[in-house]
Each structure stands twice: as structure tokens, then as C-alpha cells.
């Protein structure tokens, strides 16, 4: 029963965040942006989703993630939060 509740909670958090496709920047780095769909989602969760997407992208290419920069916008409970992860696959 506890496992079902935990799975439900994780599923709800995942549904609260959207992630863009990985894009190339002019400076040669890659970028992915994650956004909270609701104002009550924590910045930490939005950041983790973006980093996870970047890591998955690199793993599919049999490379490791190297984070260059992480930018964030928004205030929890007041505005939607956005996190941009700039990275390389090495």
C-alpha cells in the first residue's frame, strides 16, 4: 500500500513538470529547459527533471554529462518556475 502511495506521489510530481527537447546553442553547448506547470512545485524538483533529461540525452550517446551552467526563474508559490540547464556530453 505504501508503495502505491509513493508511486502515485512521484507520478503527480512528474506530471507537474514539462521539459523541452535538447537544443544546440551557437556557442556549441547543449540546452534543455524544464518548467513547473503549477506554482507549488519546488525549484529543486524542476532542476532535477532538467538534469535528468540532460543525463539521459548523454547516456543515449554513451557519453557523460558535464553541466556548464544552470539558470532559474520564478518564485515558488507566486510564479511558474523555469530552469535552463546548459551542458555538454563528454
Buried (B, 14 or more C-beta within 10 A) or exposed (E): EEEEEEEEEEEEBEEBBEBEEBEEEEEEBBBBBBBBEEEEBEBEBBBBBBBBBBBEBBEEEEEEBEEBEBEBEBEBEEEBBBBBBBBBBE
